[in-house]
């Protein structure tokens, strides 16, 4: 058997609490323009790279701007990503700053969940 670390392939799904499922779906589909995450022939959420974002309005709890664990999305350019979000009217909770040598920022989704983003250069 492979080691535990070798067995981990990546993050498959991140569940995000939402209070208004219709509004959250519009935000992730229309505002962010994310493609659907299809599992077993049915749309289950949205894709960020190879990771599914699944919106949960029933059992996951209340949205928060201080999630644990923290979700960070890698983007090509953090400053350009922030600019594009602002142009779409998205609330930037933490403007891009340099942390440990990397540009990092955060925005709030339609439900108030904080999502972080960074670029590698």
C-alpha positions, 0 to 999 in steps of 0.5 A: 500500500502507498503511504498516506501522503502518496494516496492523497490525490488532491481536493475533490470537493469543497462544501460551502454553506449558503442561505439563499441557494438560488442567489448563490447559484447565480453568483457562482455561475453568472458572476464568476462564470464557473463551469458546472461540476458534473457527478454521475451525470448530474450537476452537483456544483461548480468547478474551480480547476479540478475541484468541485464547489458544492453549495449547501443550504440545508445541513452545512451551517451558516455562511461565515467570512472566517471559514475553517478551513480556509479556501484559497483559489490559485489564479494567474494574477491576483491583482488582475483577478481582484480587478475583474471581481470589482468590475463585476460588483463583487465585494473585496474583503481583503485587497491583494497584499504580499504574504510570504512573497505571494500576492493574496486577497479575498472576496465575499460570495453572495452569501458572505462566505470569504474565499481567498485567492493568490497567484504564484508570482 
